[in-house]
Amino acid sequence: MGEDHLDAFFRPESLEKILGRAYKNQKGLVSKRSVALTGIGEILVDWVEQKTLLEIDSTISIFIANNEGDEKRAIKPDEMAKFTRRFSNRFASEISFIMSSFAQLVSDVEVATAIYHWPMPGFLPQLVRFGYPTPYHLALSRELSTSARIEVHKQYEAIAKYIEHDPLDDWDAARAKVENAMSVSLFPALNEDDIEALEELLNKNKEADSD
C-alpha cells in the first residue's frame, strides 16, 4: 500500500487515536502518511509477537515521543495501555478488512490467470485481527478454549518444534500439522524416529477417517 492511497483505507481520526501527536503534529499530508505507515508497521510487529498490551503501548509511546516534535510534556506509556487497547479493539479490525480486500484481489487474479500462489494472503485477515504470526498459530487457537493472543503464543511454544513450516501449506495442512504436534507433544520421551512413525500413523488415521 503506497502512501498516496493511505487515506482511502484509514480515517485520519482513527490514525490520530492510535498514534496521537506523532500523527496530529505532522505538517502536511505527505508527512502524516509517512508517519502513519511507519507507526502502523512498528505496532504490527509487536502485535504478532508475544508482546503484552503494556509492552506494545510502550512501543507506541516511544514512537509518539520520537515523532511529535517539540512538546513541553513528552508522552509516557499509559498504565491501562490505552493506545494498544484502541488498536486491538478497533484498528486491528480495520487492517483485517484491508487484508480481506487484498486476499480477494489475489484470489480474483488467480482465477483469471489460472496461476495459483501461496495460501498466505488468505490467512492474513485473521492473523492480523488476532495477532498471530503464522497460520499454525491460528489453527492452534481453534483447538484451544481461548483465542487470547498471549495464551496462544505460549501454547504454540510447547509444540513448535514438532511443526515444519511450509509456505505452501493450506488450512487443512496447517491444521493437520497442529493436531499431530499436539498429539506428539504428549510423548516428550520419543526420539526423532518414533516421532516420524507416530506422525505417519496419525496421518494414515486421518486419511482413513476421511474416506
C-alpha positions in Angstrom: 0.0 0.0 0.0 1.5 3.3 -1.1 1.4 6.5 0.9 -0.9 8.1 -1.7 -3.6 5.5 -1.0 -3.4 5.6 2.8 -6.4 8.0 3.2 -8.6 5.6 1.2 -8.1 2.9 3.8 -7.6 4.7 7.2 -9.6 7.6 8.5 -7.4 10.4 9.9 -9.3 10.4 13.2 -8.6 6.7 13.6 -4.9 7.2 13.0 -4.8 10.1 15.5 -6.4 7.9 18.2 -3.7 5.3 17.7 -0.6 7.5 17.0 -1.6 10.6 18.9 0.6 13.7 18.4 3.0 11.7 16.2 0.3 11.9 13.6 -1.6 15.1 14.6 1.5 17.3 14.8 2.8 16.5 11.3 2.7 19.3 8.8 1.0 18.3 5.6 -0.5 15.1 4.2 2.8 13.6 3.0 4.4 13.7 6.4 1.2 12.4 8.1 1.0 9.5 5.7 4.7 8.6 6.1 4.5 8.7 9.9 1.2 6.7 9.8 2.7 3.9 7.7 5.8 3.7 9.8 3.9 3.7 13.1 1.4 1.0 11.9 4.3 -1.2 10.8 6.0 -0.9 14.2 2.8 -1.7 16.1 2.1 -4.7 13.9 5.5 -6.2 14.5 4.8 -6.2 18.3 1.2 -7.2 17.8 2.0 -10.5 16.1 4.8 -11.3 18.5 4.4 -12.4 22.1 4.2 -8.8 23.4 1.8 -7.8 26.2 -0.5 -4.8 25.8 1.7 -2.7 28.0 4.8 -3.6 26.0 3.1 -2.6 22.8 1.9 0.6 24.5 5.5 1.4 25.4 6.5 0.9 21.7 3.7 3.3 20.7 4.6 5.9 23.3 8.3 5.8 22.2 7.2 6.3 18.6 5.0 9.2 19.5 7.7 10.8 21.6 10.2 10.5 18.7 7.8 12.0 16.1 5.6 14.5 18.0 8.0 17.4 17.6 8.6 20.0 20.4 6.2 19.3 23.3 6.5 20.6 26.8 5.2 17.3 28.2 6.5 14.2 26.5 4.2 11.3 26.1 4.6 8.4 28.5 3.3 4.8 28.5 -0.2 4.5 29.9 -0.8 2.2 32.8 -4.0 1.0 31.1 -2.3 0.6 27.7 -4.9 3.0 26.2 -3.2 3.3 22.8 -2.9 -0.5 22.4 -6.4 -1.1 23.5 -7.7 1.3 20.9 -5.6 -0.6 18.4 -6.8 -4.1 19.4 -10.5 -3.1 19.9 -11.0 -1.5 16.6 -8.0 -0.6 14.4 -6.8 -4.2 14.1 -10.2 -5.0 12.6 -9.8 -2.1 10.1 -6.4 -3.6 9.0 -8.0 -7.0 8.8 -10.6 -5.6 6.4 -7.9 -4.2 4.2 -6.2 -7.6 4.2 -9.5 -9.2 3.2 -9.7 -7.0 0.2 -6.1 -7.9 -0.7 -6.8 -11.6 -0.3 -9.9 -11.3 -2.5 -7.8 -9.4 -5.2 -5.2 -12.2 -5.1 -8.0 -14.8 -5.4 -9.5 -13.0 -8.4 -6.2 -12.8 -10.1 -5.6 -16.5 -9.5 -8.9 -17.4 -11.0 -8.4 -15.1 -14.0 -4.9 -16.4 -14.8 -5.3 -20.0 -13.5 -2.0 -19.4 -11.7 -2.2 -20.2 -8.0 0.2 -18.7 -5.5 0.9 -19.3 -1.8 -2.1 -19.5 0.5 -0.8 -16.8 2.9 -2.9 -13.9 1.6 -6.0 -15.8 2.6 -4.7 -16.2 6.1 -3.7 -12.5 6.6 -7.1 -11.1 7.6 -7.4 -13.4 10.7 -3.7 -13.3 11.5 -3.8 -9.5 11.7 -7.1 -9.4 13.6 -6.0 -11.8 16.3 -2.3 -11.0 16.4 -0.8 -14.4 15.2 2.4 -14.6 13.2 1.6 -17.9 11.3 -1.4 -20.0 10.1 -0.3 -22.6 12.6 -1.0 -20.2 15.5 -4.4 -19.7 14.0 -5.0 -23.4 13.7 -3.9 -23.9 17.3 -6.3 -21.2 18.5 -9.2 -23.3 17.0 -8.1 -26.3 19.1 -7.9 -24.3 22.4 -10.7 -23.0 24.6 -9.3 -19.5 24.1 -8.2 -17.3 21.2 -6.3 -14.9 23.6 -3.2 -13.8 21.7 -0.6 -14.3 24.5 -2.0 -17.7 25.6 -2.0 -19.0 22.0 1.7 -17.9 21.7 2.6 -19.7 24.9 0.8 -22.9 23.9 2.4 -22.8 20.5 5.9 -22.7 22.0 5.2 -26.1 23.5 4.6 -27.7 20.1 6.6 -25.5 17.8 9.5 -28.0 17.5 7.1 -30.6 16.1 5.8 -28.3 13.3 7.7 -27.9 10.0 6.6 -24.6 8.4 5.8 -24.7 4.7 4.6 -21.6 2.8 2.5 -23.9 0.6 0.5 -25.3 3.5 -3.2 -24.5 3.1 -5.7 -24.5 6.0 -6.1 -28.3 6.0 -2.4 -28.9 6.0 -1.7 -26.3 8.8 -4.5 -27.7 11.0 -3.3 -31.3 10.4 0.3 -30.4 11.5 -1.0 -28.7 14.6 -3.2 -31.6 15.5 -0.3 -34.0 15.0 2.1 -31.8 17.0 -0.4 -31.6 19.9 -0.6 -35.4 19.9 3.2 -35.9 19.6 3.9 -33.4 22.4 2.1 -35.7 24.8 5.1 -38.1 24.5 8.2 -36.0 25.1 10.5 -39.0 25.5 10.1 -40.1 21.9 13.1 -39.8 19.6 13.0 -38.5 16.1 12.3 -41.9 14.5 9.5 -42.5 16.9 8.0 -39.1 16.2 8.2 -39.7 12.5 6.5 -43.1 12.9 3.7 -41.6 15.1 3.1 -38.7 12.7 2.8 -41.2 9.8 0.3 -43.2 11.8 -1.7 -40.1 12.7 -1.8 -39.1 9.0 -3.0 -42.5 8.0 -5.7 -42.5 10.5 -6.9 -39.1 9.3 -6.9 -40.3 5.7 -8.9 -43.4 6.7 -11.4 -41.2 8.6 -11.9 -39.0 5.5 -12.6 -41.9 3.2 
